[in-house]
């Protein structure tokens, strides 16, 4: 009886020790995780403060340099003058229509370029014969400066929104096609063979294996296309537009009002940053839900 009691006591003690060890291990992990989060927040704060310091130093040097004559204010203006011009034009409503036109064109070009490039990548992946035929043409089109084709787009699609959208799509579609198609090809071939061994058809392989595996790349391509869409739209507005931020830049050069040029560049930087941040947020939400 005593032996059995001792054995039960020993088992109970061992169980308590194991439980205590698990609790201590869990507590150690929680402490380590908390330390990691604290270091991460501190690092992020330092990064933001450094970025802000660089921006303030750059703007301050620009302002002082232009005021002291180190920088020619006629050519490079100065931040205070740019801000005053921006505020006056904003309050009088001179900028609203230009901003709306350019942002609308950029968003449309961004969507059309991304969808067209992804669709073209799917078609090429679907047909190995077509992929072999189009491969050298994709390489050539990717290396060709699309800006040089601007006059051709204007003649083909007209001097209005059509030519500007064509310019934006032309710049982003080839990059999107190449990146997405490369992602399709990099999917694990063993998974595809396994699916085929179970009788999966090509449509099922694409929808269940290839597309889900390439989804992060497709979403990441959106961030690249933000910048490309802005480039295409601004270049298109350089050539044909009578309104928009690109038109303001050209007009500023023509009348030698470089402050107006910098105001337009300032607005483009803000709008492009906001659009990029929106796409980044969309990417994080989509990938989080996917996980």
VOMAR-158071 format. One line per field, with one value per residue: z, y, x of N, C-alpha, C in turn; residue in three letters. Coordinates in Angstrom, 2 decimals. Example, Ala and Ser with C-alpha at 12.3 -4.5 7.8 and 13.67 -1.06 7.14 Angstrom:
BEGIN
n.zz = c(7.80  7.08)
n.yy = c(-5.69  -2.25)
n.xx = c(13.19  12.85)
ca.zz = c(7.80  7.14)
ca.yy = c(-4.50  -1.06)
ca.xx = c(12.30  13.67)
c.zz = c(7.80  7.87)
c.yy = c(-3.30  0.03)
c.xx = c(13.20  12.90)
rest = c(ALA  SER)
END
This chain:
BEGIN
n.zz = c(0.00  0.85  -1.03  -3.34  -2.79  -2.59  -5.21  -6.58  -5.51  -6.46  -9.22  -9.35  -8.46  -10.52  -12.62  -11.82  -11.91  -14.66  -15.61  -14.38  -15.68  -18.32  -18.02  -17.24  -19.53  -21.40  -20.31  -20.61  -23.38  -23.91  -22.67  -24.22  -26.69  -26.12  -25.66  -28.18  -29.69  -28.47  -29.18  -31.92  -32.24  -31.27  -33.14  -35.48  -34.80  -34.68  -37.35  -38.62  -37.43  -38.35  -41.11  -41.18  -40.20  -42.25  -44.34  -43.30  -43.06  -45.75  -46.93  -45.36  -46.00  -48.70  -48.60  -47.15  -48.76  -51.18  -50.29  -49.46  -51.77  -52.58  -54.11  -57.22  -57.10  -59.16  -60.92  -59.31  -57.48  -54.18  -51.08  -49.43  -51.21  -53.03  -51.42  -50.80  -53.35  -53.98  -51.97  -52.57  -55.17  -54.57  -52.85  -54.55  -56.31  -58.62  -58.91  -58.53  -60.68  -62.35  -60.69  -60.26  -62.88  -63.59  -61.54  -61.97  -64.58  -64.06  -62.23  -63.83  -65.90  -64.35  -63.40  -65.87  -67.06  -65.23  -65.16  -67.90  -68.36  -66.57  -67.61  -70.15  -69.40  -68.33  -70.65  -72.16  -70.48  -70.61  -73.17  -74.28  -76.80  -77.74  -75.87  -76.52  -79.01  -78.49  -76.70  -77.55  -78.54  -76.30  -74.85  -76.54  -76.60  -73.92  -73.62  -75.24  -75.34  -74.15  -74.17  -76.54  -78.27  -77.92  -79.75  -81.71  -80.34  -79.88  -82.46  -83.12  -81.09  -80.64  -79.52  -76.96  -73.90  -74.62  -75.91  -73.75  -71.81  -73.26  -73.33  -70.60  -70.13  -71.92  -70.79  -68.43  -68.98  -70.21  -68.33  -66.25  -67.48  -67.95  -65.32  -63.93  -65.54  -65.27  -62.59  -62.70  -64.05  -62.16  -60.27  -58.23  -59.95  -59.22  -57.74  -59.76  -61.35  -59.54  -59.25  -61.85  -61.92  -60.37  -62.04  -62.63  -64.63  -66.92  -66.32  -63.65  -62.47  -62.87  -61.43  -58.85  -58.08  -59.55  -59.78  -57.01  -55.86  -57.13  -56.37  -54.32  -55.79  -57.88  -56.48  -55.41  -57.72  -58.17  -56.72  -58.12  -60.50  -59.81  -59.81  -62.53  -63.87  -63.20  -64.46  -67.16  -67.55  -66.97  -68.94  -71.20  -70.81  -71.12  -73.88  -75.16  -73.53  -72.28  -69.77  -66.37  -64.23  -65.57  -67.77  -66.43  -65.68  -68.15  -69.07  -67.10  -67.69  -70.22  -69.78  -68.12  -65.41  -62.91  -60.35  -60.46  -61.75  -59.75  -57.85  -59.10  -59.23  -56.50  -55.79  -57.34  -56.09  -53.55  -54.20  -55.54  -53.45  -51.59  -53.11  -53.43  -50.74  -50.23  -51.94  -50.75  -48.26  -49.12  -50.17  -47.83  -46.38  -48.10  -48.30  -45.63  -45.13  -46.89  -45.74)
n.yy = c(-1.21  1.23  1.45  1.76  4.17  5.83  5.67  6.86  9.42  10.15  10.18  12.19  14.35  14.51  15.13  17.68  19.01  18.90  20.44  22.89  23.42  23.75  26.03  27.87  27.87  28.86  31.37  32.41  32.52  34.36  36.62  36.97  37.49  39.86  41.52  41.48  42.77  45.27  46.14  46.21  48.23  50.41  50.51  51.06  53.60  55.04  54.86  56.34  58.86  59.45  59.55  61.77  63.72  63.84  64.81  67.33  68.52  68.61  70.28  72.56  73.25  73.79  76.02  77.91  77.99  79.02  81.51  82.70  82.82  80.71  78.81  79.17  80.97  81.55  79.45  77.14  77.84  78.14  76.48  77.94  79.76  78.01  76.75  78.92  79.56  77.14  77.08  79.40  78.76  76.50  77.48  79.21  77.46  76.66  74.37  72.12  70.83  70.03  68.21  66.27  65.31  64.19  62.27  60.60  59.64  58.32  56.32  54.85  54.01  52.49  50.37  49.23  48.54  46.67  44.62  43.90  43.07  40.89  39.20  38.70  37.32  35.01  33.90  33.37  31.52  29.48  28.49  26.77  26.82  29.37  30.89  30.36  31.54  34.26  35.03  36.26  38.68  39.88  40.41  42.28  44.35  45.03  46.13  48.33  51.87  53.15  55.73  56.80  55.87  57.47  59.59  57.87  56.56  58.73  59.42  57.07  56.67  59.11  62.57  62.95  61.64  58.99  58.62  59.26  57.31  55.05  55.39  55.12  52.47  51.09  51.36  49.90  47.34  45.42  44.92  43.91  41.60  40.06  39.71  38.41  36.15  34.91  34.26  32.37  30.31  29.55  28.04  25.14  22.32  19.70  19.68  20.20  17.93  16.01  16.78  16.29  13.54  12.77  13.25  15.91  18.63  21.19  23.65  23.30  22.90  25.39  27.13  26.05  25.61  27.04  29.79  30.51  30.14  32.11  34.41  36.28  37.50  38.71  40.59  42.12  43.24  45.28  47.46  48.19  48.97  51.28  53.45  53.23  53.78  56.47  57.62  57.06  58.50  61.18  61.64  61.31  63.50  65.52  65.52  65.88  66.87  69.38  69.97  69.01  67.70  67.19  68.86  71.33  71.33  71.45  73.88  75.60  75.50  76.66  79.33  80.02  79.78  78.38  77.83  77.03  74.63  73.15  73.13  71.47  69.10  68.62  68.08  65.79  64.04  63.77  62.66  60.28  58.98  58.60  56.92  54.73  53.91  53.18  50.97  49.31  48.88  47.55  45.28  44.10  43.50  41.71  39.57  38.84  37.95  35.86  34.11)
n.xx = c(0.84  1.90  3.90  2.44  1.20  3.42  4.27  2.16  2.34  4.82  4.32  2.41  3.94  5.82  4.16  3.29  5.72  6.25  4.11  4.73  7.12  6.26  4.69  6.64  8.22  6.38  5.98  8.54  8.69  6.66  7.74  10.05  8.83  7.51  9.72  10.84  8.82  8.93  11.53  11.16  9.22  10.66  12.72  11.22  10.26  12.66  13.42  11.34  11.74  14.31  13.85  12.12  13.86  15.77  14.18  13.41  15.94  16.72  14.73  15.15  17.83  17.49  15.75  17.30  19.56  18.52  17.66  20.05  21.47  23.02  21.84  20.26  17.40  15.66  15.77  15.41  13.53  12.04  11.21  9.33  8.16  7.06  5.15  3.44  2.46  1.19  -0.81  -2.34  -3.30  -4.74  -6.74  -8.10  -9.18  -7.88  -6.39  -7.94  -9.40  -7.30  -5.93  -7.93  -8.35  -5.81  -5.39  -7.61  -7.07  -4.67  -5.44  -7.22  -5.48  -3.72  -5.37  -6.23  -3.76  -2.71  -4.70  -4.79  -2.14  -1.96  -3.96  -2.88  -0.56  -1.73  -2.88  -0.58  0.71  -1.15  -0.93  1.69  2.90  2.26  3.63  6.29  6.39  5.86  7.80  10.40  9.39  8.26  10.56  11.81  9.88  9.90  12.42  12.26  11.98  9.08  8.15  9.00  7.12  5.00  3.96  2.91  0.84  -0.82  -1.64  -2.96  -4.93  -6.04  -6.01  -6.96  -8.22  -7.90  -5.36  -3.66  -4.32  -3.59  -0.85  -0.21  -1.03  0.61  3.15  3.00  1.93  3.63  5.67  4.10  3.08  5.42  6.46  4.33  3.92  6.41  6.23  4.18  5.52  7.38  6.13  5.95  6.78  6.35  3.99  2.17  2.48  1.58  -1.09  -2.00  -1.68  -3.79  -5.84  -6.50  -7.60  -6.37  -7.55  -8.30  -5.80  -4.65  -6.40  -6.39  -3.75  -1.61  -2.45  -3.13  -0.56  0.89  -0.29  0.68  2.78  1.38  -0.14  1.92  2.88  1.16  2.10  4.37  3.21  1.92  3.79  4.57  2.19  1.77  3.98  3.38  0.95  1.67  3.61  1.98  0.26  2.11  2.35  -0.18  -2.28  -4.59  -5.16  -4.51  -1.88  0.49  0.21  0.35  3.02  4.38  3.33  4.33  7.07  7.04  6.26  8.23  7.85  8.97  8.30  5.64  6.04  7.37  5.35  3.48  4.99  5.24  2.57  2.15  3.96  2.78  0.22  1.00  2.33  0.23  -1.41  0.28  0.56  -2.09  -2.35  -0.44  -1.62  -3.92  -2.69  -1.56  -3.89  -5.21  -3.36  -3.26  -5.87  -5.86  -4.04)
ca.zz = c(0.00  0.92  -2.31  -4.33  -2.44  -2.99  -6.68  -7.00  -5.13  -7.40  -10.52  -9.20  -8.39  -11.86  -13.43  -11.41  -12.43  -16.11  -15.79  -14.02  -16.73  -19.48  -17.70  -17.29  -20.94  -22.03  -19.80  -21.24  -24.77  -23.89  -22.36  -25.41  -27.72  -25.71  -25.89  -29.64  -30.12  -27.98  -30.04  -33.25  -32.18  -31.12  -34.44  -36.40  -34.40  -35.10  -38.81  -38.95  -37.01  -39.27  -42.38  -40.99  -40.06  -43.59  -45.09  -42.75  -43.41  -47.19  -47.17  -44.72  -46.81  -49.94  -48.28  -46.78  -49.94  -52.13  -49.69  -49.39  -53.10  -52.91  -55.17  -58.01  -56.84  -60.40  -61.53  -58.39  -56.57  -52.79  -50.47  -48.94  -52.37  -53.58  -50.54  -50.95  -54.65  -53.86  -51.13  -53.31  -56.25  -53.97  -52.32  -55.66  -57.10  -59.88  -58.94  -58.32  -61.91  -62.81  -59.83  -60.53  -64.21  -63.58  -60.67  -62.66  -65.68  -63.49  -61.67  -64.95  -66.52  -63.40  -63.43  -67.20  -67.28  -64.38  -65.62  -69.24  -68.24  -65.93  -68.57  -71.19  -68.78  -68.24  -72.01  -72.56  -69.70  -71.03  -74.44  -74.39  -78.15  -77.81  -75.03  -77.28  -80.11  -78.02  -75.78  -78.03  -78.70  -74.97  -74.51  -77.35  -76.13  -72.59  -73.77  -76.04  -74.57  -74.52  -74.38  -77.96  -79.00  -77.58  -80.93  -82.38  -79.57  -80.08  -83.79  -83.16  -80.13  -80.52  -78.64  -75.69  -72.85  -75.21  -76.08  -72.44  -71.21  -74.02  -72.88  -69.26  -70.24  -72.64  -69.92  -67.35  -69.37  -70.52  -67.06  -65.54  -68.17  -67.72  -63.91  -63.56  -66.27  -64.61  -61.35  -63.08  -64.42  -61.01  -59.38  -58.07  -60.97  -58.58  -57.40  -61.00  -61.73  -58.60  -59.60  -63.08  -61.61  -59.81  -63.08  -62.72  -65.95  -66.90  -65.63  -62.21  -62.07  -62.80  -60.39  -57.52  -57.75  -60.14  -59.40  -55.57  -55.56  -57.73  -55.91  -53.71  -56.83  -58.61  -55.62  -55.31  -58.98  -58.10  -56.21  -59.22  -61.52  -59.36  -60.38  -63.99  -64.33  -63.08  -65.52  -68.44  -67.62  -67.03  -70.28  -72.12  -70.65  -71.73  -75.33  -75.76  -72.64  -72.00  -68.33  -65.65  -63.62  -66.63  -68.53  -65.62  -65.74  -69.46  -69.10  -66.26  -68.44  -71.35  -69.30  -67.23  -64.02  -62.38  -59.10  -60.85  -62.04  -58.48  -57.23  -59.75  -58.77  -55.10  -55.76  -57.87  -55.05  -52.51  -54.74  -55.79  -52.16  -51.05  -53.91  -53.09  -49.41  -50.35  -52.52  -49.74  -47.28  -49.78  -50.25  -46.51  -46.01  -48.95  -47.92  -44.29  -45.28  -47.62  -44.78)
ca.yy = c(0.00  2.38  1.55  2.34  5.58  6.53  5.73  7.89  10.72  10.45  10.53  13.51  15.34  14.64  15.88  19.07  19.57  19.11  21.59  24.08  23.65  24.30  27.41  28.71  27.99  29.77  32.71  32.87  32.87  35.61  37.70  37.19  38.11  41.25  42.23  41.63  43.81  46.55  46.52  46.51  49.55  51.41  50.61  51.77  55.01  55.63  54.98  57.46  60.11  59.69  60.00  63.13  64.60  64.02  65.69  68.69  69.04  68.90  71.48  73.69  73.64  74.37  77.35  78.79  78.14  79.93  82.85  83.23  82.90  79.52  78.17  80.17  80.84  81.66  78.13  76.10  78.42  77.79  75.84  78.88  80.30  76.90  76.55  80.05  79.39  75.99  77.45  80.34  78.05  75.58  78.25  79.80  76.39  76.46  73.06  71.01  70.12  69.39  67.05  65.25  64.73  63.35  61.11  59.70  58.99  57.41  55.16  54.04  53.36  51.50  49.20  48.60  47.93  45.49  43.57  43.46  42.31  39.61  38.38  38.26  36.31  33.78  33.35  32.83  30.29  28.45  27.92  26.72  27.22  30.83  31.45  30.28  32.49  35.64  35.32  37.30  39.96  40.47  40.94  43.48  45.41  45.46  46.96  49.51  53.02  53.37  57.15  57.07  55.49  58.41  60.15  56.82  56.37  59.91  59.30  55.91  56.73  60.46  63.47  63.14  60.67  57.72  58.56  59.28  55.98  54.11  55.59  54.54  51.01  50.56  51.33  48.91  46.04  44.47  44.55  43.05  40.31  39.31  39.34  37.44  34.91  34.27  33.67  31.15  29.26  29.14  27.19  23.81  21.38  18.45  19.84  20.08  16.50  15.31  17.08  15.57  12.11  12.57  13.52  17.32  19.24  22.39  24.70  23.03  23.12  26.84  27.78  25.49  25.54  28.07  31.13  30.78  30.25  33.34  35.55  37.33  38.23  39.54  41.72  42.98  43.95  46.49  48.57  48.60  49.62  52.63  54.38  53.18  54.47  57.91  58.01  57.05  59.57  62.48  61.76  61.54  64.88  66.37  65.54  66.27  67.35  70.80  70.07  67.96  68.12  67.19  70.10  72.44  71.30  71.98  75.31  76.31  75.64  77.56  80.72  80.11  79.85  77.10  77.58  76.25  73.28  72.47  72.89  70.28  67.95  68.42  67.42  64.43  63.24  63.47  61.75  58.98  58.36  58.14  55.78  53.61  53.45  52.50  49.66  48.52  48.46  46.53  44.06  43.49  42.94  40.55  38.47  38.41  37.16  34.62  33.21)
ca.xx = c(0.00  2.81  4.62  1.52  1.02  4.65  4.32  1.20  2.88  5.92  3.73  1.79  5.01  6.41  3.19  3.35  6.98  6.08  3.23  5.48  8.12  5.55  4.31  7.84  8.62  5.44  6.27  9.78  8.38  5.89  8.68  10.89  8.00  7.30  10.98  10.98  7.89  9.44  12.66  10.63  8.59  11.72  13.40  10.32  10.25  13.92  13.37  10.47  12.38  15.42  13.26  11.63  15.03  16.35  13.28  13.52  17.26  16.73  13.92  15.82  18.99  16.95  15.23  18.42  20.43  17.89  17.63  21.41  22.06  23.81  21.07  19.55  15.96  14.91  15.73  14.97  12.54  12.35  10.03  8.32  7.46  6.26  4.01  2.53  1.80  0.29  -1.95  -3.18  -3.98  -5.71  -7.85  -8.85  -9.76  -7.17  -5.73  -8.87  -9.68  -6.06  -5.66  -8.95  -8.10  -4.61  -5.62  -8.55  -6.35  -3.68  -6.14  -7.72  -4.33  -3.22  -6.26  -6.20  -2.44  -2.56  -5.60  -4.38  -0.90  -2.25  -4.70  -1.94  0.29  -2.53  -3.01  0.72  0.94  -2.09  -0.48  3.16  3.30  2.18  4.69  7.54  6.31  5.85  8.91  11.34  8.70  8.14  11.88  12.03  8.97  10.33  13.61  11.98  11.46  7.68  7.93  9.22  5.92  3.93  3.29  2.13  -0.39  -1.67  -2.24  -3.85  -6.04  -6.54  -5.26  -7.63  -7.94  -7.50  -3.91  -3.00  -4.51  -2.78  0.53  -0.09  -1.14  1.77  4.32  2.86  1.42  4.69  6.29  3.15  3.03  6.67  6.59  3.31  4.19  7.56  5.72  3.46  6.47  8.17  5.33  6.55  6.30  5.92  2.58  1.40  2.49  0.72  -2.47  -2.30  -1.80  -5.13  -6.81  -6.87  -7.45  -5.55  -8.28  -8.20  -4.40  -4.41  -7.21  -6.14  -2.32  -0.76  -2.90  -2.91  0.87  1.40  -1.09  1.51  3.52  0.42  -0.49  3.10  3.02  0.35  2.91  5.24  2.40  1.55  4.77  4.54  0.98  2.00  4.91  2.68  -0.04  2.35  4.19  0.87  -0.19  3.13  2.23  -1.46  -3.34  -4.78  -5.40  -3.81  -0.62  1.51  0.02  0.86  4.49  4.78  2.97  5.28  8.32  6.84  6.23  9.39  7.38  9.41  7.58  4.47  6.54  7.62  4.04  2.93  5.78  4.88  1.26  2.34  4.62  1.79  -0.79  1.63  2.59  -1.05  -1.86  1.16  0.19  -3.37  -2.09  0.27  -2.62  -4.74  -1.87  -1.45  -5.18  -5.50  -2.49  -3.64  -7.09  -5.51  -3.41)
c.zz = c(0.00  -0.41  -3.36  -4.06  -2.84  -4.50  -7.20  -6.68  -6.08  -8.76  -10.47  -9.17  -9.75  -12.79  -13.10  -11.94  -13.92  -16.40  -15.49  -15.10  -17.97  -19.24  -17.76  -18.72  -21.67  -21.58  -20.42  -22.68  -24.83  -23.60  -23.56  -26.52  -27.40  -25.94  -27.38  -30.16  -29.68  -28.84  -31.42  -33.28  -32.07  -32.45  -35.45  -36.08  -34.84  -36.61  -39.21  -38.59  -37.93  -40.62  -42.28  -40.89  -41.41  -44.41  -44.62  -43.13  -44.89  -47.49  -46.56  -45.51  -48.10  -49.69  -47.99  -47.99  -50.96  -51.59  -49.67  -50.74  -53.44  -54.06  -55.90  -57.80  -58.09  -61.07  -60.61  -57.38  -55.12  -52.10  -50.03  -50.10  -53.01  -52.75  -50.70  -52.27  -54.60  -53.08  -51.87  -54.41  -55.72  -53.48  -53.43  -56.58  -58.42  -60.02  -58.97  -59.59  -62.44  -62.00  -60.14  -61.86  -64.17  -62.71  -61.32  -63.78  -65.14  -62.94  -62.78  -65.65  -65.66  -63.44  -64.77  -67.46  -66.48  -64.87  -66.98  -69.17  -67.60  -66.87  -69.67  -70.65  -68.67  -69.61  -72.45  -71.80  -70.21  -72.31  -74.51  -75.76  -78.27  -76.99  -75.76  -78.41  -79.61  -77.16  -76.32  -78.19  -77.36  -74.54  -75.25  -76.85  -74.76  -72.67  -74.54  -75.17  -75.03  -74.78  -75.86  -78.80  -78.75  -78.78  -81.68  -81.67  -79.78  -81.42  -83.80  -82.29  -79.94  -79.49  -77.30  -74.67  -73.41  -75.37  -74.77  -71.76  -71.94  -73.61  -71.51  -69.31  -70.89  -71.74  -68.90  -67.81  -69.60  -69.24  -66.29  -66.16  -67.85  -66.28  -63.52  -64.27  -65.67  -63.31  -61.63  -63.35  -63.22  -60.00  -59.39  -59.06  -60.37  -58.18  -58.63  -61.45  -60.82  -58.92  -60.87  -62.84  -61.00  -60.80  -63.20  -64.13  -65.80  -66.15  -64.12  -61.69  -61.92  -61.61  -58.98  -57.10  -58.23  -59.67  -57.91  -55.22  -56.07  -57.21  -55.22  -54.73  -57.59  -57.78  -55.50  -56.59  -58.98  -57.67  -57.29  -60.24  -61.11  -59.98  -61.90  -64.55  -64.26  -64.18  -66.86  -68.59  -67.75  -68.40  -71.32  -72.04  -71.18  -73.22  -75.82  -74.83  -72.54  -70.56  -67.65  -65.12  -64.63  -67.49  -67.76  -65.66  -67.06  -69.56  -68.26  -66.94  -69.56  -70.92  -68.31  -65.79  -63.36  -61.01  -59.36  -61.16  -60.74  -57.70  -57.80  -59.30  -57.32  -54.99  -56.28  -56.82  -53.97  -53.01  -54.99  -54.49  -51.54  -51.80  -53.60  -51.72  -49.42  -50.92  -51.53  -48.67  -47.85  -49.86  -48.90  -46.08  -46.81  -48.51  -46.53  -44.34  -45.96  -46.67  -43.83)
c.yy = c(1.25  2.58  2.20  3.83  6.41  6.71  6.80  9.27  11.15  10.88  11.91  14.62  15.59  15.43  17.36  19.76  19.85  20.32  22.89  24.44  24.26  25.75  28.35  28.94  28.97  31.21  33.28  33.30  34.18  36.80  38.03  37.88  39.58  42.09  42.48  42.75  45.20  47.05  46.92  47.91  50.65  51.61  51.36  53.25  55.71  55.83  56.19  58.80  60.46  60.19  61.44  64.13  64.87  64.98  67.14  69.32  69.43  70.18  72.71  74.18  74.31  75.82  78.33  79.05  79.09  81.36  83.51  83.31  81.73  78.74  79.25  80.02  80.96  80.30  77.08  76.57  78.17  77.31  76.81  79.45  79.24  76.69  77.67  79.91  78.25  76.37  78.40  79.64  77.09  76.32  78.85  78.74  76.12  75.07  71.90  70.18  69.40  68.13  65.93  64.55  63.76  62.11  60.10  58.93  57.97  56.15  54.25  53.31  52.27  50.23  48.47  47.91  46.65  44.33  43.01  42.62  40.95  38.66  37.86  37.19  34.97  33.11  32.71  31.54  29.15  27.75  27.92  27.14  28.74  31.49  31.43  31.31  33.93  36.01  36.36  38.66  40.66  41.10  42.24  44.63  45.92  46.39  48.25  50.65  53.36  54.83  57.51  56.73  56.45  59.02  59.13  56.59  57.53  59.84  58.18  56.09  58.14  61.27  63.73  62.10  59.33  57.58  58.53  57.91  54.94  54.19  54.94  53.02  50.42  50.44  50.21  47.51  45.00  43.99  43.60  41.66  39.47  38.84  38.24  36.12  34.17  33.62  32.39  30.00  28.72  28.30  25.78  22.82  20.07  18.51  19.67  18.63  15.70  15.53  16.35  14.08  11.78  12.95  14.96  17.84  20.57  23.53  24.54  23.28  24.61  27.47  27.31  25.53  26.77  29.46  31.41  30.94  31.56  34.58  36.62  38.16  39.18  40.78  42.68  43.78  45.24  47.69  49.09  49.42  51.00  53.66  54.41  53.91  55.98  58.41  58.10  58.20  60.94  62.69  62.02  62.97  65.87  66.59  66.17  67.00  68.87  71.04  68.87  68.47  68.11  68.43  71.30  72.50  71.89  73.47  76.13  76.51  76.67  79.02  80.99  80.41  78.52  76.80  76.74  74.81  72.50  72.23  71.62  69.02  67.60  67.68  65.99  63.53  62.83  62.43  60.35  58.25  57.81  56.91  54.54  53.04  52.72  51.10  48.75  48.01  47.37  45.20  43.35  42.85  41.68  39.35  37.95  37.54  35.84  33.60  32.60)
c.xx = c(0.87  3.54  3.72  1.32  2.23  4.72  3.37  1.72  3.99  5.39  3.11  2.83  5.64  5.48  3.21  4.60  6.89  5.20  3.94  6.50  7.46  5.15  5.50  8.30  7.71  5.68  7.53  9.54  7.61  6.79  9.56  10.10  7.76  8.55  11.19  10.08  8.36  10.59  12.17  10.00  9.62  12.44  12.54  10.27  11.52  13.97  12.54  11.11  13.54  14.92  12.78  12.79  15.68  15.50  13.41  14.86  17.32  15.96  14.58  17.02  18.55  16.49  16.36  19.31  19.85  17.87  19.00  22.10  22.96  23.16  20.29  18.05  15.11  14.75  15.11  13.93  12.98  11.07  8.94  7.50  6.57  5.01  2.99  1.76  0.79  -0.98  -2.90  -3.96  -5.03  -6.94  -8.71  -9.46  -9.07  -6.57  -6.72  -9.08  -8.45  -5.75  -6.64  -8.68  -6.92  -4.80  -6.56  -7.86  -5.35  -4.34  -6.65  -6.59  -3.74  -4.05  -6.17  -4.87  -2.26  -3.42  -5.17  -3.11  -1.11  -2.98  -3.78  -1.00  -0.44  -2.64  -1.70  1.02  0.06  -1.63  1.04  3.66  3.31  3.28  6.03  7.55  6.49  7.05  9.88  10.68  8.51  9.46  12.15  11.17  9.37  11.54  13.38  11.46  10.05  7.38  8.09  8.00  4.77  3.23  2.44  0.81  -1.36  -2.38  -3.28  -5.09  -6.59  -5.77  -5.92  -7.21  -7.45  -6.01  -3.17  -3.12  -3.68  -1.31  0.74  -0.13  0.10  2.99  4.23  2.52  2.53  5.38  5.39  3.12  4.26  6.77  5.59  3.54  5.38  7.14  4.95  4.44  7.26  7.40  5.92  5.94  5.83  4.45  1.70  1.35  1.57  -0.74  -2.89  -2.47  -3.15  -6.22  -7.25  -6.64  -6.71  -6.23  -8.19  -6.79  -4.13  -5.13  -6.85  -4.67  -1.57  -1.16  -2.73  -1.43  1.45  0.70  -0.26  2.28  2.59  0.07  0.70  3.32  2.22  1.19  3.86  4.44  1.91  2.49  4.73  3.33  1.15  2.94  4.18  1.70  0.63  2.98  3.11  0.35  0.83  2.83  0.94  -2.41  -3.38  -5.18  -4.76  -2.48  0.52  1.43  0.57  2.39  4.98  4.49  3.94  6.62  8.18  6.85  7.36  8.96  7.71  8.81  6.34  4.87  6.74  6.32  3.41  3.66  5.45  3.55  1.37  2.97  3.63  0.78  -0.21  1.90  1.31  -1.56  -1.03  0.81  -1.14  -3.20  -1.37  -0.69  -3.51  -3.98  -1.80  -2.77  -5.50  -4.65  -2.83  -4.89  -6.81  -4.88  -4.45)
rest = c(UNK  UNK  UNK  UNK  UNK  UNK  UNK  UNK  UNK  UNK  UNK  UNK  UNK  UNK  UNK  UNK  UNK  UNK  UNK  UNK  UNK  UNK  UNK  UNK  UNK  UNK  UNK  UNK  UNK  UNK  UNK  UNK  UNK  UNK  UNK  UNK  UNK  UNK  UNK  UNK  UNK  UNK  UNK  UNK  UNK  UNK  UNK  UNK  UNK  UNK  UNK  UNK  UNK  UNK  UNK  UNK  UNK  UNK  UNK  UNK  UNK  UNK  UNK  UNK  UNK  UNK  UNK  UNK  UNK  UNK  UNK  UNK  UNK  UNK  UNK  UNK  UNK  UNK  UNK  UNK  UNK  UNK  UNK  UNK  UNK  UNK  UNK  UNK  UNK  UNK  UNK  UNK  UNK  UNK  UNK  UNK  UNK  UNK  UNK  UNK  UNK  UNK  UNK  UNK  UNK  UNK  UNK  UNK  UNK  UNK  UNK  UNK  UNK  UNK  UNK  UNK  UNK  UNK  UNK  UNK  UNK  UNK  UNK  UNK  UNK  UNK  UNK  UNK  UNK  UNK  UNK  UNK  UNK  UNK  UNK  UNK  UNK  UNK  UNK  UNK  UNK  UNK  UNK  UNK  UNK  UNK  UNK  UNK  UNK  UNK  UNK  UNK  UNK  UNK  UNK  UNK  UNK  UNK  UNK  UNK  UNK  UNK  UNK  UNK  UNK  UNK  UNK  UNK  UNK  UNK  UNK  UNK  UNK  UNK  UNK  UNK  UNK  UNK  UNK  UNK  UNK  UNK  UNK  UNK  UNK  UNK  UNK  UNK  UNK  UNK  UNK  UNK  UNK  UNK  UNK  UNK  UNK  UNK  UNK  UNK  UNK  UNK  UNK  UNK  UNK  UNK  UNK  UNK  UNK  UNK  UNK  UNK  UNK  UNK  UNK  UNK  UNK  UNK  UNK  UNK  UNK  UNK  UNK  UNK  UNK  UNK  UNK  UNK  UNK  UNK  UNK  UNK  UNK  UNK  UNK  UNK  UNK  UNK  UNK  UNK  UNK  UNK  UNK  UNK  UNK  UNK  UNK  UNK  UNK  UNK  UNK  UNK  UNK  UNK  UNK  UNK  UNK  UNK  UNK  UNK  UNK  UNK  UNK  UNK  UNK  UNK  UNK  UNK  UNK  UNK  UNK  UNK  UNK  UNK  UNK  UNK  UNK  UNK  UNK  UNK  UNK  UNK  UNK  UNK  UNK  UNK  UNK  UNK  UNK  UNK  UNK)
END
